[in-house]
């Protein structure tokens, strides 16, 4: 299987606050640690695009210029990235399909829990 080099990012409250400012998404589950502590998550969680961004970065490295020509990405958010998690991207070209067009994608955390899973297909 062909693989990319995983990207990693440790999620901080400062990043969540900055993203909230940029996106205007001030949901307290992202920006209010006291509130988030009362939820089943127990802490603030990242806005979904934050862990997804490292996956996009690795895909761009793996695919190169065709990334600009178009790509279809289907992902499922399995569990949230919590403040303090170190998230890692994984892009793998499975051996049973054209490795220049189809990629399995995943983001997990420092304990190996899968956060995002899916497939990317180069359109051209």
C-alpha positions in Angstrom: 0.0 0.0 0.0 1.2 3.5 -0.9 1.2 5.9 2.0 1.6 9.6 2.6 3.5 11.1 5.5 1.1 11.7 8.4 0.5 15.2 9.6 -0.1 15.8 13.3 -1.6 18.6 15.3 -2.2 19.0 19.0 -5.5 20.7 19.6 -5.4 23.6 22.0 -8.1 25.9 23.4 -6.4 28.8 21.8 -6.8 27.2 18.3 -10.5 26.6 19.1 -11.0 30.2 20.1 -9.3 31.5 17.0 -11.3 29.2 14.8 -14.5 30.3 16.5 -13.5 33.9 15.8 -12.8 33.2 12.1 -15.9 31.1 11.6 -18.3 32.9 14.0 -19.1 29.5 15.5 -19.1 30.3 19.2 -20.9 27.1 20.3 -20.0 26.7 24.0 -18.9 23.0 23.3 -16.0 24.6 21.5 -15.1 27.7 23.5 -16.4 27.3 27.1 -14.4 24.7 29.0 -16.7 25.1 32.1 -19.8 24.4 30.0 -18.1 21.6 28.1 -17.1 19.9 31.3 -20.8 19.3 32.0 -21.4 17.5 28.7 -20.7 13.8 27.9 -17.5 15.0 26.1 -16.0 16.3 29.4 -14.0 19.0 27.7 -14.2 21.3 24.7 -14.1 19.7 21.3 -12.6 20.9 18.0 -14.7 22.3 15.3 -14.9 19.6 12.6 -12.8 21.4 10.0 -9.7 21.6 12.3 -8.8 17.9 12.3 -10.1 17.7 8.7 -7.5 20.3 7.7 -4.5 18.0 8.4 -6.1 15.4 6.2 -6.4 17.9 3.4 -2.8 18.8 3.8 -1.6 15.2 3.6 -3.9 14.6 0.6 -2.3 17.6 -1.2 1.2 16.1 -0.6 0.2 12.6 -1.8 -1.8 13.7 -4.8 0.2 16.8 -5.8 -1.0 19.0 -8.7 -4.1 16.8 -9.5 -5.4 18.1 -6.1 -6.1 21.4 -7.9 -8.0 19.6 -10.7 -10.6 18.2 -8.4 -11.1 15.6 -5.8 -14.2 14.0 -4.2 -13.9 13.3 -0.5 -16.4 11.3 1.5 -15.8 11.2 5.3 -17.6 10.1 8.4 -16.9 11.9 11.7 -16.8 9.0 14.1 -15.9 10.9 17.3 -14.8 14.4 18.1 -11.3 15.6 18.6 -11.0 16.9 22.2 -8.9 19.8 23.4 -5.5 18.3 24.2 -5.7 15.5 21.6 -2.9 15.1 19.1 -4.6 14.2 15.8 -2.8 12.5 13.0 -3.8 12.1 9.3 -3.4 8.9 7.3 -3.8 8.6 3.5 -3.3 5.2 2.0 -3.8 4.0 -1.6 -5.3 0.5 -1.3 -3.8 -2.2 -3.6 -7.1 -3.3 -5.0 -7.8 -0.1 -6.9 -5.9 2.4 -9.0 -3.4 3.9 -6.5 -3.3 7.1 -8.4 -7.1 7.7 -8.1 -8.4 6.2 -4.9 -7.3 6.8 -1.4 -8.4 5.6 2.0 -8.3 8.4 4.5 -8.4 8.5 8.3 -7.7 10.8 11.2 -7.0 9.3 14.6 -5.8 10.6 18.0 -2.8 9.9 20.2 -4.5 6.7 21.6 -5.4 5.4 18.2 -9.1 6.2 18.4 -10.4 6.8 14.9 -12.0 10.3 14.6 -12.6 10.6 10.9 -12.7 7.8 8.2 -13.4 7.9 4.5 -12.3 7.8 1.0 -10.9 10.3 -1.5 -11.1 10.0 -5.2 -9.1 12.0 -7.7 -11.6 13.2 -10.4 -9.0 13.8 -13.2 
